[in-house]
């Protein structure tokens, strides 16, 4: 079961990792972290969608809310029980009865904060030894990676992260040149740094699918800017990245990409 707080996760981390490694001889710390990161990204997405749904008062959102609540209950019963404030039954028979759920927004927000802290824990507190594939700490990945030098070993043994993000300071405010694409100036600057990191990739389909999917999930790319619009936009100057489709987030995410994304966000002081 997923943890509700960072401390709760830390308390169980070593036990969970040890059990995973002992389960099968070819299991590694890196594969363990990839599974954990995917699970908590999915959890974080559900929490944020719930908060967005409950900020709307329209009755048509009730079905969406209940669907998200069922998903949350399935993956983390503790969080589900923690946010439920009241359940109101409607209808006279079991066939027509429906449930209107009132949740505690403050507690939901706290769980979102905790899920973000757990995801940061994966990317900041631990990394892999390139030789032994064992975890060690502590390491400040922001200080190590691209801003003092343009090429460093990544958390995945044998790979490198290349990010030309400039100085490790927050850039001056500027105008968002693509308001039809990005939420704000910071979102555009995030895309620029990600573009620099992945433009020489040998797998542009997976890497630029990841950029779109993760930025859209986190609200940096607008809902109105659909995947085909992103593909057409990338195909033109000044990007000239030729794609004909986008992969889903599950099919293009790797530990290395998620780590790079979080490093750049923190360097730009984007929350």
Secondary structure by P-SEA (a helix, b strand, c coil): cccccaaaaaaaaaaaaaaaaaccccccaaaaaaaaaaaaaaaaaaaaaaaaaaacccccaaaaaaaaaaaaaaccaaaaaaacccccccccccccbbbbbbbcaaaaaaaaaaaaaaaaaaccccccccccccccccccccccccccccccccccccbbbbbcccccccccccccccccccccaaaaaaaaaaaaaccccccaaaaaaaaaaaaaaaccccccccaaaaaaaaacccccccccccccccccccaaaaaaaaaaaaaaccc
